[in-house]
Amino acid sequence: MTSFPELDSPSPTTTAWRTLLALAVVFVLLATTGWTAIRQPGNTDPRAAALAAWRTGSIDGHRLPDPYAPPRQLTRFFDTLSPVQRDRLARRYPLVVGNLNGAPVPLRYRANRLALQRARQVERQRMDDSSLTPFGRREAGRRMHRYTSMLGGGRQILAFDPAGPGRAAEVFGDLSRARHVAVVVPGVDTNILTFQKTRRAYTAPVGMARAVYSAERAMRPRGGYAVIAWADYTAPVGTGLDAATGKLAAEGALRLRAMVKGLPERARVSLLCHSYGSVLCGVAARELSPSVTDIAVAGSPGMRAGHVSDFGTTARVWAMRDADDWIEDVPNLTLGGLGHGADPMGEGFGARRLSAARAEGHSGYFTPGTESVRNFARIGIGDVRSVTCADRADCGTSPSA
């Protein structure tokens, strides 16, 4: 049963019951998380200042392009520059160059390394700032340690913005040469401090992407693929009002589309979306680049659609949910902007349903050894004929490669 009349015709009694249940869920979420969950105090915005400087800047007498220009246009601009000129821009505007879709990937890595070094120094000074509360100084310390970690071990940071809760994206593999690129899109409570975790590592974007990449390497050792941990959007905090609406998903979808357009032209792209990340992917699907061949969602509360045909995309849509994921109990309906629509695992939705065997709970889909992470990896390398389905008929009669 869904709230979409074209899919079913529920009785008035059933509709009223589901509406009341949905309202009850919303009120419980608001009561337990509080309205303050969606009103986080913001930090200063150094990237906004960098963008303002970029717009009035130049390189050897030539004006700099619009930072939000189409990625192909930005690629052409950087193609006209010498290596010395590119490096000069990266050093002068690291928070701009490091986030420019269309800029050379190695240049973005270098720029983000510079931006992280500068952000780390800021937080180190804030740790000793007596004007801050003890909590503020502790948070500065946590950020300083996070930036130090992101600077280590030859890590490939594709995007970085320290403003507010912070955003980032990291690449595993050789993105410049990849023929297949998988993008991991996480859900609620994603920010710079939860970008990676030591405990429960595979519930954080870095651990999720690393698990998929490791599974891909086991399946295809010769390479030719990359995985992106994409936490470059403002995610809802907790399961409050923002998590029940599509506002942040719509904003994130714009960023996801732009990032995908900036990937290598020859690469085939798959989106691997978890929880609220699947809401974002559903919104983005309406205007995705044709390079996206697959959208796979796990633990989805809905994709703001009634059927896969609503997306208007040629990409295959896959869905999975393990047996003890609490998301199954969330009502799949929309009411005054609340809710995310039909259940992607529902028979009437039209998604190809994958096995999530051995995954446990709402956050267990990327744990190594689970069938869910193996299915993500198979999709990520384009080996869709070897996926395992929830049951024999769930992946279609003959999924095409």
C-alpha positions in Angstrom: 0.0 0.0 0.0 1.3 3.5 -0.8 -0.1 7.0 -0.9 0.0 7.1 -4.7 -3.5 6.6 -6.2 -2.1 5.3 -9.5 -0.6 2.3 -7.6 -3.4 1.3 -5.4 -6.8 2.4 -4.1 -6.9 2.2 -0.3 -10.1 2.4 1.5 -11.0 5.6 3.4 -10.5 3.8 6.7 -7.1 2.6 5.7 -6.1 6.0 4.4 -7.2 7.7 7.6 -5.3 5.2 9.7 -2.1 5.7 7.8 -2.4 9.5 7.9 -2.8 9.4 11.7 0.1 7.0 12.0 2.3 9.2 9.9 1.4 12.3 12.0 2.2 10.3 15.1 5.6 9.3 13.8 6.4 12.9 12.9 5.4 14.2 16.3 7.4 11.5 18.0 10.5 12.4 15.9 10.1 16.1 16.7 9.6 15.4 20.4 12.6 13.1 20.7 15.1 15.1 18.5 13.8 18.6 19.2 13.4 21.5 16.9 17.0 22.4 17.8 18.2 19.4 15.8 17.6 21.3 12.6 19.1 24.6 13.8 22.8 24.1 14.1 25.0 27.1 14.9 27.2 27.8 11.9 30.9 28.5 11.8 32.4 31.3 9.7 32.4 30.5 6.0 36.0 30.7 4.6 34.9 29.2 1.2 32.4 32.1 0.7 35.2 34.5 1.2 37.4 32.5 -1.2 34.7 32.5 -3.8 34.3 36.3 -3.5 38.0 36.8 -4.0 38.0 34.4 -7.0 35.3 36.4 -8.7 37.4 39.5 -8.7 40.7 37.7 -9.4 42.7 37.0 -12.5 45.6 34.9 -13.8 48.2 36.8 -15.9 45.7 39.4 -16.8 42.8 37.0 -17.7 39.7 36.9 -15.6 38.8 33.7 -13.8 35.7 31.8 -14.9 32.4 31.5 -13.1 33.1 28.8 -10.4 29.6 27.4 -11.1 30.1 27.2 -14.8 29.4 23.8 -16.4 32.3 21.4 -15.7 33.2 21.0 -19.4 33.7 24.8 -19.6 35.9 24.8 -16.5 37.9 21.9 -18.0 38.6 23.9 -21.1 39.7 26.9 -19.0 42.3 24.7 -17.1 43.4 23.2 -20.4 44.6 26.7 -21.4 46.8 27.1 -18.3 50.3 26.0 -17.8 51.2 23.7 -14.8 52.7 26.8 -13.1 49.5 28.8 -13.6 47.4 25.9 -12.3 49.5 25.5 -9.2 49.4 29.3 -8.6 45.6 29.2 -8.6 45.5 26.2 -6.3 47.7 27.9 -3.8 45.9 31.2 -4.0 42.3 29.8 -3.9 42.5 26.3 -2.5 38.9 26.3 -1.2 37.7 27.2 -4.7 40.0 25.0 -6.9 39.6 22.0 -4.6 35.8 22.0 -5.2 35.7 22.9 -8.9 33.9 20.2 -10.9 35.9 20.1 -14.1 39.3 21.1 -12.6 42.0 18.4 -13.1 41.6 15.8 -10.4 45.2 15.8 -9.2 45.0 19.6 -8.9 41.9 19.3 -6.8 43.7 16.9 -4.5 46.6 19.3 -4.1 44.3 22.3 -3.5 42.3 20.4 -0.8 45.5 19.4 0.9 46.4 23.1 1.2 42.9 23.9 2.4 43.0 21.2 5.0 46.4 22.5 6.3 45.0 26.0 6.7 41.8 24.8 8.3 43.8 22.7 10.7 45.9 25.7 11.8 42.7 27.7 12.4 41.3 24.9 14.6 44.6 24.6 16.5 44.4 28.3 17.4 40.7 27.9 18.4 41.6 25.2 20.8 43.4 27.8 23.0 40.9 30.6 22.4 39.6 31.7 25.8 36.6 33.4 24.3 35.2 30.0 23.3 33.3 27.8 25.7 34.9 24.5 26.9 32.6 22.7 24.4 33.7 25.0 21.6 37.4 24.3 22.3 36.8 20.6 22.5 35.0 20.8 19.1 37.9 22.7 17.7 40.2 19.9 18.9 38.0 17.3 17.3 38.1 19.1 14.0 41.9 19.6 14.2 42.4 15.9 14.6 39.9 15.1 11.8 41.8 17.4 9.4 45.1 15.9 10.5 43.8 12.4 9.7 42.5 13.6 6.2 46.0 14.9 5.5 47.7 11.6 6.1 48.5 8.5 4.1 48.3 9.9 0.6 44.5 10.4 0.9 42.7 11.7 -2.2 40.3 14.4 -1.0 38.1 15.5 -3.9 36.1 18.1 -2.1 36.4 19.9 1.2 34.5 22.8 2.9 35.0 23.5 6.6 32.1 25.8 6.9 29.2 24.9 9.3 29.1 21.1 9.9 31.6 20.6 7.1 31.5 18.7 3.9 34.0 16.4 2.1 34.5 13.8 -0.6 37.3 11.2 -0.9 38.4 9.0 -3.8 39.6 5.4 -3.6 41.3 4.3 -6.8 42.5 6.2 -9.9 39.6 8.5 -10.7 41.3 10.1 -13.7 41.6 6.7 -15.5 38.5 4.9 -14.1 36.1 3.3 -16.6 33.6 2.7 -13.7 33.0 5.1 -10.9 30.8 4.3 -7.9 29.5 7.1 -5.7 28.5 6.3 -2.1 25.8 8.8 -0.9 25.3 8.5 2.9 22.3 9.6 5.0 21.6 11.6 8.1 24.1 12.9 10.6 26.8 13.1 7.9 29.3 15.9 8.5 33.1 16.5 8.7 33.3 14.8 12.1 31.4 11.7 11.1 33.0 11.5 7.7 35.1 8.6 9.1 34.9 6.6 12.3 37.3 4.4 14.2 34.6 2.4 15.9 31.8 1.1 13.6 33.9 2.3 10.6 31.6 0.9 8.0 28.7 3.2 9.1 30.7 6.3 8.0 31.2 7.4 4.4 34.9 6.7 4.3 34.4 3.2 5.6 31.4 2.6 3.3 33.4 3.5 0.2 36.5 1.7 1.3 34.5 -1.5 1.9 33.0 -1.3 -1.6 36.4 -0.6 -3.2 37.9 -3.6 -1.3 35.2 -5.8 -2.6 35.7 -4.5 -6.1 39.4 -5.3 -5.9 38.7 -8.8 -4.8 36.4 -9.3 -7.8 38.5 -7.5 -10.4 42.1 -7.2 -9.3 43.3 -5.5 -12.5 41.5 -2.3 -11.6 39.8 0.3 -13.9 37.4 1.6 -11.3 37.1 4.1 -8.5 34.8 4.7 -5.5 33.9 8.1 -4.1 32.9 8.7 -0.5 30.6 11.6 -1.3 29.6 13.5 1.8 29.6 16.9 0.0 26.1 17.9 1.0 24.3 19.2 4.1 22.6 16.2 5.6 19.8 16.2 8.1 20.7 16.1 11.8 19.0 13.2 13.5 15.6 12.0 12.5 13.8 15.3 12.9 11.9 17.5 10.5 14.7 17.9 7.9 14.9 14.1 7.6 11.2 13.9 7.0 11.2 16.4 4.1 13.0 16.7 0.8 14.5 20.2 1.2 18.1 19.1 2.0 17.8 16.3 -0.6 16.9 18.8 -3.3 19.8 21.0 -2.4 22.1 18.0 -2.3 20.8 16.7 -5.6 22.1 19.8 -7.3 25.5 19.2 -5.9 25.5 15.5 -6.8 24.4 16.2 -10.4 27.2 18.8 -10.8 29.8 16.4 -9.4 28.8 13.6 -11.7 29.0 15.9 -14.7 32.6 16.7 -13.7 33.7 13.0 -13.7 35.8 11.6 -16.6 33.6 11.5 -19.7 34.2 7.8 -20.5 33.3 6.6 -17.0 30.1 4.7 -16.3 28.7 5.9 -13.0 26.7 4.1 -10.4 25.1 5.7 -7.3 25.1 3.7 -4.1 22.7 5.4 -1.8 21.9 4.7 1.9 19.0 5.8 3.9 18.3 9.6 3.4 21.0 9.4 0.7 18.4 7.4 -1.3 16.0 10.4 -1.0 18.7 12.6 -2.5 19.4 10.1 -5.2 15.7 9.9 -6.1 15.5 13.7 -6.5 18.7 13.8 -8.5 17.5 11.0 -10.8 15.2 13.3 -12.6 18.0 15.2 -14.3 21.0 12.9 -14.1 23.8 12.7 -16.6 23.4 9.7 -19.0 26.7 8.5 -17.7 24.8 7.2 -14.7 23.9 3.6 -15.5 22.7 2.4 -12.1 21.1 3.7 -8.9 21.2 1.3 -6.0 19.5 2.1 -2.7 19.7 0.4 0.7 17.5 1.0 3.8 15.5 3.6 1.9 12.6 5.6 3.5 11.5 6.4 -0.1 12.8 8.2 -3.1 10.1 10.8 -3.5 8.6 8.8 -6.3 5.7 6.4 -6.8 7.4 4.3 -9.5 10.8 4.1 -11.1 9.2 5.5 -14.3 8.8 8.8 -12.4 12.6 9.3 -12.6 12.7 9.5 -16.4 16.1 8.0 -16.4 17.6 5.1 -18.4 19.6 4.0 -15.3 18.7 0.7 -13.7 17.2 1.2 -10.2 18.0 -1.4 -7.5 16.8 -1.7 -3.9 17.7 -3.8 -0.9 16.7 -4.0 2.7 17.8 -6.4 5.4 15.2 -8.3 7.5 15.8 -6.3 10.7 16.1 -2.8 9.3 13.8 -0.5 11.3 13.2 1.7 8.2 10.6 -0.9 7.1 8.3 0.4 9.8 8.3 4.0 8.6 5.0 4.8 6.8 5.6 5.3 3.0 3.4 8.2 2.2 3.5 12.0 1.7 1.5 14.5 3.7 2.0 18.2 3.4 5.5 17.8 2.3 6.4 15.2 4.9 7.4 11.7 3.9 9.3 10.4 0.9 6.7 8.4 -1.1 6.5 4.7 -2.0 8.7 2.0 -0.6 11.4 1.1 -3.2 11.2 -2.5 -2.0 7.4 -2.6 -2.7 6.3 -4.8 -5.6 4.6 -1.9 -7.3 7.6 0.4 -7.3 9.5 -1.3 -10.1 13.0 -1.5 -8.7 15.1 -4.7 -9.0 15.3 -6.1 -5.5 18.7 -7.2 -4.3 19.8 -9.6 -1.6 21.2 -8.0 1.6 22.0 -11.3 3.2 24.2 -11.1 6.4 23.6 -7.3 6.7 22.4 -6.4 10.2 20.2 -3.4 11.1 19.9 -0.1 9.3 23.6 0.7 9.2 25.0 -2.7 8.3 24.8 -2.7 4.5 28.5 -1.8 3.9 30.0 -4.3 6.4 32.6 -6.5 4.7 31.4 -10.1 4.0 27.7 -9.1 3.6 25.9 -9.8 0.3 24.8 -6.2 0.3 28.4 -4.8 0.0 29.2 -7.5 -2.6 26.1 -6.5 -4.6 27.2 -2.8 -4.4 30.6 -3.8 -5.7 29.2 -5.8 -8.6 27.1 -2.9 -9.6 30.1 -0.5 -9.1 32.3 -2.4 -11.6 29.4 -2.9 -14.1 29.1 -6.7 -13.4 25.3 -6.6 -13.0 24.7 -10.1 -14.3 26.3 -11.5 -11.2 24.2 -9.7 -8.6 22.2 -11.8 -6.2 18.5 -11.0 -5.9 16.2 -11.0 -3.0 14.5 -13.9 -4.8 14.6 -15.4 -8.3 12.3 -12.9 -10.0 13.4 -9.8 -8.2 16.1 -8.5 -10.6 14.0 -8.9 -13.8 14.2 -11.6 -16.3 17.5 -10.6 -17.9 19.2 -7.5 -16.4 21.3 -6.0 -19.2 25.0 -5.1 -18.7 
